[in-house]
Amino acid sequence: LLWEKTYLLSPSGSGAGYVSETSDGGFIVMGDTGYSVGAKTIGSFILKINGKGDSLWCRYFSQQSYIRLPAGIIPTNDKGYMQLEDIRPNGQQLSSNFIATKTDSLGNKLWEKTYTGTGGSIIEIRDGYVIAGSIDYKEPWYTEWGSAMMLVIDKNGGIIGLNKYKKRHGRQSLCRF
């Protein structure tokens, strides 16, 4: 055991769900702020810690009457971070949208965009980011939720491309890359 730390990030309890190593030997951690009785929101946080586990800074992200559930975070080549959160109005069971947020090296928000579907994993590419996730199809023949999608966005969150892989009549479609 190199080190062990406890971080109190929310009085209602919080949980970390994602961690990535950063180029400075530290870590970026993402999680949710927990839910308290009567609360109208559940937010997310990103926490920067050094290689010894010391907290350097923490940023919170929330939206009134919405639940923002962490879906992933990566460090970016410009020393900032890209994070994904599934969002839904408070009280709904399923998420139908997700937010991609780009921050600077101190976790300050540079931009935030909302997309249809749910966020999954994210990687950085030369011209932007590729996000894998799920998308809800409303076509009459489609009765199951959660077909796969690949979304490509530029460095400012503009959509470059979107591929949807849907099931037909209960069977998986053939995906060729």
Stockholm file with secondary structure:
# STOCKHOLM 1.0

chainA/1-177         LLWEKTYLLSPSGSGAGYVSETSDGGFIVMGDTGYSVGAKTIGSFILKINGKGDSLWCRYFSQQSYIRLPAGIIPTNDKGYMQLEDIRPNGQQLSSNFIATKTDSLGNKLWEKTYTGTGGSIIEIRDGYVIAGSIDYKEPWYTEWGSAMMLVIDKNGGIIGLNKYKKRHGRQSLCRF
#=GR chainA/1-177 SS CCCCCCCCCCTTCCEEEEEEECTTSCEEEEEECCCCTTCSCBCEEEEEECTTCCEEEEEEECCTTEEEEEEEEEECTTSCEEEEEEEEETTCSSCCEEEEEEECTTCCEEEEEEEESEEEEEEEETTEEEEEEEECCCCTTCCSSCEEEEEEEETTSCEEEEEEECCBTTBCCCCCC
#=GC SS_cons         CCCCCCCCCCTTCCEEEEEEECTTSCEEEEEECCCCTTCSCBCEEEEEECTTCCEEEEEEECCTTEEEEEEEEEECTTSCEEEEEEEEETTCSSCCEEEEEEECTTCCEEEEEEEESEEEEEEEETTEEEEEEEECCCCTTCCSSCEEEEEEEETTSCEEEEEEECCBTTBCCCCCC
//
